[in-house]
Amino acid sequence: MTRQLLKLTFAAALTLTVPMSLWAVDFEPAIEQQSNDREITIAVQQSTLLVNNAQGETLEIISLTGNQVMKVKIESPSQRIELDIPKGCYIVKVGKVVRKIAIR
């Protein structure tokens, strides 16, 4: 019984630490955005993020715990951003495009 109680307590603690806003993120249809004949693309190469066709948009990097790690204004049509963040999984949002990335 104690083991079951510990499992339930741990599961409840995990669900309470994840912000509700992350539960509503829909990854599948938001991979690409069509706006004025431009398609926003996001690619990761080690600790470098490559963003194309997002000039004027704001890039946000959010940890899986819901904390905003980085926020950058995209100034050019093709921009390379060096990520000085710890290894792990993150959520990247540019305009309406949302991607999950892994920094290794």
C-alpha positions in Angstrom: 0.0 0.0 0.0 2.9 2.4 0.8 4.4 1.7 -2.6 1.1 2.6 -4.4 0.7 5.7 -2.3 4.3 6.8 -3.3 3.6 6.1 -7.0 0.4 8.2 -6.9 2.1 11.0 -5.0 5.0 11.0 -7.5 2.6 11.0 -10.5 0.6 13.9 -9.0 3.8 15.9 -8.4 4.9 15.5 -12.0 1.6 16.6 -13.4 1.6 19.7 -11.1 5.1 20.8 -12.2 4.2 20.9 -15.9 2.5 24.2 -16.8 -1.0 23.8 -18.3 0.1 25.9 -21.3 2.5 23.1 -22.4 -0.4 20.6 -22.4 -2.1 22.5 -25.2 0.8 22.6 -27.6 0.0 20.7 -30.8 3.2 19.7 -32.6 2.0 17.9 -35.7 0.1 20.6 -37.7 2.4 23.4 -36.5 5.6 22.2 -38.1 5.5 24.8 -40.9 3.7 28.1 -41.4 2.5 29.5 -44.7 2.3 33.2 -44.6 2.8 35.5 -47.6 4.3 32.6 -49.6 7.0 31.9 -47.1 7.6 28.7 -45.2 9.4 29.0 -41.8 11.9 26.2 -41.3 13.9 25.4 -38.1 16.9 23.1 -38.1 19.4 22.1 -35.4 23.1 21.3 -35.9 24.7 20.4 -32.6 24.3 23.7 -30.6 23.4 25.9 -33.6 19.8 26.7 -34.6 19.1 27.6 -38.3 15.9 29.6 -38.9 14.8 30.4 -42.5 12.0 32.7 -43.7 11.1 34.2 -40.3 12.3 37.7 -40.6 10.5 40.0 -38.2 9.3 37.1 -36.0 10.4 36.3 -32.4 12.1 33.0 -31.6 11.4 31.6 -28.1 13.2 28.6 -26.5 11.3 27.0 -23.6 12.5 24.2 -21.4 10.3 21.2 -20.8 9.5 22.6 -17.3 8.0 25.6 -19.0 10.7 28.1 -18.2 11.7 30.5 -21.0 15.4 29.9 -21.7 16.0 32.4 -24.6 14.1 34.9 -26.7 15.6 36.3 -29.9 14.2 38.7 -32.6 14.8 37.2 -36.1 16.4 40.0 -38.2 17.3 38.3 -41.5 15.6 35.8 -43.8 18.2 33.2 -42.9 19.6 33.4 -39.4 22.0 31.2 -37.5 21.7 31.3 -33.7 24.3 29.9 -31.3 22.6 28.2 -28.4 24.5 28.6 -25.1 22.2 26.4 -23.2 22.7 23.0 -21.4 22.2 19.7 -23.2 18.6 18.5 -23.2 15.2 18.8 -24.9 13.5 22.1 -25.6 10.5 23.6 -27.3 11.3 26.2 -30.0 8.5 28.6 -31.2 8.9 31.0 -34.1 5.6 32.7 -35.0 3.1 29.9 -35.1 5.7 27.2 -35.8 6.5 25.0 -32.8 9.2 22.3 -32.7 10.8 20.1 -30.2 14.6 20.0 -30.4 17.4 18.1 -28.6 20.7 19.7 -27.8 23.5 17.1 -27.5 
